[in-house]
Amino acid sequence: MTTLLKSCAYGTLAGAAVGLASLAITENPGGKINNVARGASLGLYAGIGIGIYLVNNPEKANMDYGQLKKSEEIQTQALWFSPITNQNKIEGAQLNWARITF
């Protein structure tokens, strides 16, 4: 139960943070304040899904990804920049971070 509740809490917080960050790129942030609630709601749903998955696969929930051998096909903590383009014009850059890819 703890795994499910933590997953829901983290999902809700992450979704609310994304909703809050989306206000920075909108033209009328005062009129779009519901983005925070919408992001929190979608994050909660994602957290529920991940929590159910982890409850049904307890070996995944307790796995220490930092202790993996180099021979395994899992890359940890990849960080890279990539440009945001529109019609061959660079409009900005984005920072990507993949905690675990497999």
C-alpha positions in Angstrom: 0.0 0.0 0.0 2.9 2.3 0.7 4.3 1.9 -2.8 0.9 2.8 -4.3 0.5 5.8 -2.1 4.0 7.1 -2.8 3.6 6.6 -6.5 0.3 8.5 -6.4 1.8 11.4 -4.4 4.9 11.7 -6.7 2.7 11.5 -9.8 0.4 14.2 -8.5 3.3 16.5 -7.5 5.1 16.0 -10.8 1.9 16.6 -12.8 1.2 19.8 -10.8 4.8 21.0 -11.4 4.4 20.4 -15.2 1.0 22.3 -15.1 2.7 25.1 -13.2 5.6 25.2 -15.7 3.1 25.4 -18.6 1.9 28.7 -17.3 5.3 30.2 -18.2 4.7 29.6 -21.9 1.0 30.7 -22.2 -0.1 34.1 -23.2 -2.7 34.6 -20.5 -1.4 32.7 -17.4 -4.1 34.1 -15.1 -6.8 32.6 -17.3 -5.0 29.2 -17.5 -4.5 28.5 -13.8 -6.6 25.3 -14.2 -3.5 23.8 -16.0 -2.0 23.1 -12.5 -5.1 21.2 -11.5 -5.3 19.4 -14.8 -1.6 18.4 -14.6 -2.0 17.2 -11.0 -5.0 15.1 -12.1 -3.1 13.5 -15.0 -0.1 12.9 -12.8 -2.4 11.2 -10.3 -3.7 8.9 -13.0 -0.1 8.1 -14.1 0.9 7.5 -10.5 -2.0 5.1 -10.0 -1.0 3.2 -13.1 2.7 3.0 -12.1 1.7 2.1 -8.5 -0.5 -0.8 -9.6 2.4 -2.0 -11.8 4.9 -1.9 -9.0 2.5 -3.6 -6.5 2.0 -6.4 -9.0 5.8 -6.6 -9.7 7.5 -6.1 -6.3 11.0 -7.1 -7.7 10.8 -3.9 -9.8 9.9 -1.7 -6.9 12.8 -2.8 -4.8 15.4 -3.0 -7.5 18.5 -0.8 -6.9 19.3 0.5 -10.4 22.4 2.1 -9.2 24.1 -1.2 -8.5 23.6 -2.7 -12.0 26.5 -4.3 -13.8 27.9 -2.6 -16.9 27.2 -5.7 -19.0 23.5 -5.3 -18.6 21.5 -3.5 -21.3 20.4 -0.7 -19.0 21.7 2.8 -19.3 21.3 5.1 -16.2 21.2 8.8 -16.0 21.6 10.0 -19.6 21.5 13.8 -19.9 21.5 15.7 -23.2 20.4 18.9 -24.9 18.4 19.0 -28.1 17.2 22.0 -30.2 13.5 22.9 -30.7 13.0 23.7 -34.4 10.1 25.0 -36.4 10.4 25.2 -40.2 14.2 24.9 -40.0 14.5 27.8 -37.5 15.8 27.1 -34.0 13.2 28.4 -31.4 14.9 27.1 -28.3 16.5 24.2 -26.6 15.3 21.5 -24.3 17.2 19.5 -21.6 16.4 15.8 -21.6 17.1 13.5 -18.7 16.4 9.8 -18.9 16.8 8.3 -15.4 16.5 4.7 -16.6 16.3 3.4 -20.2 16.1 -0.3 -21.1 
